[in-house]
Structure formats: structure tokens, C-alpha cells
Amino acid sequence: QVFLSARLPSIRSTEMLGRLLARQVLGRRCFSSNVSSSRIDKLLIANRGEIACRVMKTAKKMGIKTVAVYSDADKNARHTHLADEAYHIGPAPSNQSYLRGDAILDVARRAGAHAVHPGYGFLSENTHFAQSCDEAGVIFVGPPASAILSMGDKKESKVIMEAAGVPVVPGYHGDDQSPALLLDEAKKAGFPVLIKATAGGGGKGMRIVHSAKEFPEALQAAQREAAAAFGNDKVIIEKFLVRPRHVEVQVFADQHGTCVALPERDCSIQRRYQKVVEEAPGPGLSQEQR
């Protein structure tokens, strides 16, 4: 991801959205947690590579001690040398090391870490891990489990946005997954449509369908891929936008109920559904749109 430029002027235009989302998703108290909000003196970074190094550098500037974890493959990786302490958590395959929440929490206990920063990927959007941190009395540096659950499911997130009065792409995100009903809903939306897995991301479980004749085969393919990638074959149907703009507003909230939204960024330049360039501020947007 490349940030071409950045600016942080008035956030007034996006702050209302931040507060709205926080109320809808997180409730009045943004982070309802069993964890004390006391100062973090030691931070475990449950990741490797560039993101782990970045978090460690920032933590050191703040006077926070850092703890690294590593697999067999990363024994001499840079992040293990940047950290104040480093602990082995398993073999090279990530499902035997970086995806093992139990092993990471065991290291947090042994190292006396007050908090775990998941970085991106791995356990960063894992509801069970966020909840396990909460139960273990360790701060999870990220959204509460309830928000991860709601925003990680495309069906649930669209329901929340509709309830908040936020416009959504036309289509179907109901519970009935029968092929006949999904086809009917696709016809109502109007072809071309996008079949999209409710779980996960990265373009997996997605198919563009241009006609009713193509729909049954595309549906089966999307469901198979979604089940293999996420263990969940449920899908939603959306009207396919041929020339869309992908514009994001990043919302932050703390456990005291304070919410803030950063200005928008345009992520329309993509390859295989993966962002290549993020540009901020987004080009071609009026002040009214912002």
C-alpha cells in the first residue's frame, strides 16, 4: 500500500460518520472489556516482518518495552532483534505458530506483557482471539470482539449500515441461501451482479455474473471457494458496479467512547481485488462529498 500524500485538516465532515458507526457497532461504551485501561508498559507484537518492526519502533519511542514471537523460519528475522525479548512459538507453518492464539497468550503471560498488538493479517480479525485476550486480562490493541464479528461478516455489516441509514449497494443479504431464491434476487438487482462470500475477503468467494444462464455455475463456484477459504459458504448478491470508486474513511474509537474519523482515501487502483495504491486525499471529491 502506497500513501501518495496525506493531510489531516478539518475532520468535521467525517466525524459524524465516526460517531454514528461507533454507536451502531460498539454501543455507548466503545470497548466494553474486562481489561483495565491502565498504562501499557510491555507490548507483545503477534506478527512478524515489516509490520512488527514498525510497531516496535513506535513502542520504543513511547517508552514501551516490546516482546517478539517467532517461528522456526523467523529465528533470526529483524523483528526478533528489535524487540526487548523474543519467544519461539512453533514450526514454520503459520497455523502452527502465528495463528496459535493459545501459544501467543502463553508468551504474553510468561513475558508479563500487558497488551497484544496483532499487526495485520494473522489474528488481527480473529473474534475468538480478541475475546481470549479479554478473558485473560490482556489488552487487545484493536476492535472489541463484537465489532470484529459484526464488521467481518458482510451480511451483518450491511444490516447495521441499513439500520444506521447509510446507503448500501442494491442486492440481497438475507438468510435464505436456496439457489432459486438467490437467482430471483439477482434478477431483481439486474445483471451484471456480484456473488460475494459473506465471510473473509481478498477476492475469494467472488464471481461476476452477466446473465441468468451463468448464475448457477458461478454460484456453486463461489460457494465452494468460500467454504474452502473461510469454512462458510454463505453469500450475498450485489449489483455489480462496472466503474466504481473505492473510497474509504477510517474510523478510530477508544474505550472511553471517544471517536474520530480521518479524511478519505481512494483505493480504486487494484489488482485481483487487492489494493495497490491508496491516495489521500481522494481525487475528484467535492467538499460537500467529503
VOGU-3710 file (C-alpha; in Angstrom, 3 decimals, decimal comma):
1> qvflsarlps> 0,000/0,000/0,000  1,406/3,368/-1,039  0,307/6,646/0,509  0,904/9,283/-2,151  0,093/12,199/0,115  -1,547/12,838/3,430  -3,286/15,662/5,187  -5,228/15,996/8,384  -7,304/19,170/8,067  -10,794/19,581/9,463
11> irstemlgrl> -12,330/16,195/10,220  -15,707/17,701/10,980  -17,282/16,301/7,798  -16,348/12,709/8,663  -16,583/12,899/12,430  -20,347/12,439/12,377  -19,925/9,178/10,458  -17,372/8,028/13,020  -19,725/8,683/15,904  -22,615/7,042/14,080
21> larqvlgrrc> -20,655/3,883/13,326  -19,312/3,686/16,856  -22,807/3,943/18,353  -24,254/1,351/15,999  -21,429/-1,179/16,215  -19,855/-0,676/19,606  -22,638/0,757/21,730  -22,275/3,683/24,102  -19,037/2,374/25,554  -16,847/1,616/22,569
31> fssnvsssri> -14,750/-1,067/24,228  -16,693/-2,992/26,850  -13,805/-5,003/28,267  -12,755/-6,783/31,426  -9,287/-5,333/30,889  -8,022/-2,415/32,907  -7,298/0,733/30,924  -4,059/1,341/32,847  -0,860/2,326/31,059  0,762/-0,272/28,772
41> dkllianrge> 4,374/-0,850/29,843  5,106/-4,001/27,829  3,627/-4,884/24,429  3,673/-8,223/22,623  3,519/-7,974/18,819  1,812/-11,094/17,466  3,250/-10,750/13,977  6,488/-10,667/12,003  8,267/-8,724/9,297  7,676/-5,091/8,394
51> iacrvmktak> 4,545/-4,529/10,491  6,150/-5,963/13,640  9,196/-3,721/13,163  7,038/-0,622/12,680  5,026/-1,290/15,831  8,203/-1,938/17,832  9,819/1,317/16,696  6,750/3,311/17,716  6,513/1,479/21,053  10,155/2,235/21,824
61> kmgiktvavy> 9,583/5,946/21,118  6,760/5,798/23,675  8,942/4,075/26,267  7,083/0,767/25,979  9,065/-2,489/26,159  8,383/-4,925/23,330  8,067/-8,695/23,023  8,508/-10,548/19,716  7,311/-14,006/18,760  8,872/-16,103/16,011
71> sdadknarht> 8,529/-19,435/14,230  11,371/-21,754/13,203  11,602/-19,855/9,903  11,980/-16,450/11,589  14,511/-17,232/14,296  16,959/-14,614/13,014  14,436/-12,218/11,496  14,885/-8,492/12,085  11,869/-8,130/14,372  13,372/-10,602/16,857
81> hladeayhig> 16,437/-8,353/17,218  14,475/-5,111/17,508  12,391/-6,415/20,417  13,488/-6,366/24,045  12,512/-10,032/24,323  11,778/-12,772/21,769  9,983/-16,093/22,224  9,700/-19,150/19,974  6,085/-20,181/19,261  6,311/-23,119/16,862
91> papsnqsylr> 7,207/-24,529/13,435  7,283/-22,505/10,203  3,660/-23,084/9,060  1,578/-20,153/10,332  -1,226/-22,434/11,561  1,317/-23,956/13,933  2,789/-20,651/15,097  1,430/-17,155/14,324  -2,182/-18,350/14,151  -1,988/-20,147/17,500
101> gdaildvarr> -3,687/-17,748/19,870  -3,103/-20,046/22,828  0,667/-20,056/22,266  0,766/-16,260/21,902  -1,230/-15,703/25,093  1,066/-18,136/26,899  4,029/-15,983/25,846  2,169/-12,848/26,989  1,698/-14,462/30,412  5,315/-15,594/30,691
111> agahavhpgy> 6,725/-12,267/29,474  4,377/-10,185/31,606  3,026/-8,297/28,585  0,100/-6,000/29,323  -1,144/-5,896/25,735  -1,028/-7,720/22,394  -0,792/-5,881/19,070  -1,858/-8,259/16,255  -0,487/-6,199/13,352  -2,378/-7,031/10,149
121> gflsenthfa> -3,387/-10,446/8,837  -2,949/-13,488/11,091  -5,063/-12,906/14,244  -5,941/-9,247/13,652  -9,558/-10,017/12,687  -9,991/-13,169/14,768  -13,005/-12,776/17,053  -12,034/-15,722/19,243  -8,526/-14,364/19,844  -9,792/-10,888/20,742
131> qscdeagvif> -12,221/-12,469/23,204  -9,495/-14,733/24,621  -7,271/-11,704/25,268  -10,132/-10,021/27,103  -10,737/-13,119/29,249  -7,021/-13,425/30,010  -6,838/-9,821/31,206  -4,596/-8,775/28,307  -5,395/-5,669/26,246  -6,099/-6,467/22,584
141> vgppasails> -4,873/-3,465/20,596  -7,744/-3,366/18,139  -11,532/-3,517/17,984  -13,520/-5,497/20,540  -14,652/-8,976/19,537  -18,217/-7,741/18,981  -17,089/-5,210/16,362  -14,844/-7,718/14,579  -17,766/-10,146/14,421  -20,156/-7,533/13,062
151> mgdkkeskvi> -17,824/-5,916/10,535  -16,172/-9,177/9,446  -19,464/-10,526/8,139  -20,633/-8,648/5,036  -24,267/-9,601/5,637  -24,202/-8,367/9,235  -22,338/-5,178/8,358  -24,899/-4,294/5,670  -27,737/-4,840/8,152  -26,004/-2,466/10,602
161> meaagvpvvp> -25,434/0,159/7,910  -29,050/-0,021/6,738  -30,259/0,445/10,317  -27,984/3,496/10,584  -29,417/4,984/7,389  -26,212/4,538/5,378  -26,799/3,822/1,643  -25,733/0,332/0,529  -25,303/-1,273/-2,892  -28,637/-2,805/-4,032
171> gyhgddqspa> -28,914/-6,580/-3,783  -29,731/-9,365/-1,349  -28,192/-10,214/2,035  -30,831/-12,425/3,627  -30,587/-15,777/5,414  -32,279/-17,890/2,727  -29,474/-19,349/0,610  -31,530/-21,504/-1,747  -30,213/-21,262/-5,340  -33,650/-20,436/-6,759
181> llldeakkag> -34,176/-17,501/-4,392  -30,647/-16,177/-4,964  -31,247/-16,265/-8,705  -34,540/-14,395/-8,291  -32,792/-11,753/-6,199  -30,078/-11,426/-8,819  -32,719/-10,805/-11,466  -34,329/-8,147/-9,249  -30,995/-6,370/-8,810  -30,360/-6,583/-12,538
191> fpvlikatag> -27,374/-8,159/-14,269  -24,449/-7,914/-14,060  -24,351/-8,898/-10,390  -21,618/-9,833/-7,980  -21,830/-13,005/-5,894  -19,787/-12,348/-2,774  -18,902/-14,559/0,208  -20,193/-13,103/3,471  -17,007/-14,096/5,316  -13,390/-13,231/4,638
201> gggkgmrivh> -12,102/-11,075/1,813  -9,270/-10,758/-0,662  -11,495/-11,567/-3,610  -12,092/-15,166/-2,540  -15,636/-16,457/-2,992  -16,477/-13,718/-5,516  -17,892/-14,110/-9,014  -19,151/-11,544/-11,536  -22,261/-12,838/-13,321  -23,530/-11,248/-16,542
211> sakefpealq> -26,662/-13,329/-17,157  -29,148/-15,699/-15,525  -27,718/-18,565/-17,581  -24,278/-18,130/-15,976  -25,651/-17,790/-12,449  -25,988/-21,435/-11,200  -22,423/-22,417/-12,117  -20,970/-19,166/-10,761  -22,902/-19,590/-7,511  -21,567/-23,105/-6,979
221> aaqreaaaaf> -18,009/-21,983/-7,706  -18,250/-19,028/-5,297  -19,720/-21,219/-2,551  -17,037/-23,894/-2,979  -14,266/-21,324/-2,821  -15,805/-19,589/0,205  -16,234/-22,882/2,075  -12,623/-23,873/1,390  -11,176/-20,473/2,330  -13,380/-19,456/5,267
231> gndkviiekf> -15,352/-22,548/6,323  -18,547/-20,666/5,432  -20,314/-20,930/2,053  -22,937/-18,211/2,623  -23,075/-15,457/0,023  -24,727/-12,130/-0,679  -25,798/-10,717/-4,042  -24,901/-7,182/-5,099  -25,465/-5,136/-8,203  -22,083/-5,134/-9,954
241> lvrprhvevq> -20,700/-1,622/-10,330  -18,764/-1,583/-13,608  -16,649/1,540/-12,980  -16,707/2,125/-9,235  -14,629/4,363/-6,998  -13,337/2,651/-3,861  -13,198/5,382/-1,225  -12,627/4,635/2,453  -12,966/6,617/5,673  -11,002/5,178/8,583
251> vfadqhgtcv> -12,757/5,348/11,957  -10,982/5,076/15,311  -12,554/4,738/18,754  -11,098/4,266/22,223  -12,511/2,547/25,279  -13,684/5,872/26,714  -16,216/6,424/23,935  -14,096/8,930/22,006  -14,412/8,503/18,235  -12,597/10,188/15,377
261> alperdcsiq> -12,597/9,722/11,603  -9,666/10,503/9,320  -10,189/12,099/5,901  -10,948/9,821/2,990  -8,525/7,799/0,891  -9,115/6,476/-2,633  -8,213/2,800/-3,069  -9,592/2,343/-6,591  -6,285/1,200/-8,124  -6,399/-2,548/-7,504
271> rryqkvveea> -5,163/-5,819/-8,960  -7,109/-9,030/-8,399  -9,293/-7,294/-5,808  -6,205/-6,256/-3,814  -5,360/-2,584/-3,257  -2,166/-1,444/-4,956  -2,248/2,313/-4,289  -4,086/4,328/-1,643  -4,302/8,057/-2,347  -5,221/10,627/0,282
281> pgpglsqeqr> -6,982/12,951/-0,049  -9,145/11,182/-2,642  -9,005/12,918/-6,050  -12,080/14,438/-7,616  -14,225/14,688/-4,483  -16,037/17,913/-3,692  -16,017/19,404/-0,224  -19,728/18,562/0,029  -18,981/14,895/-0,676  -16,262/14,931/1,950
//
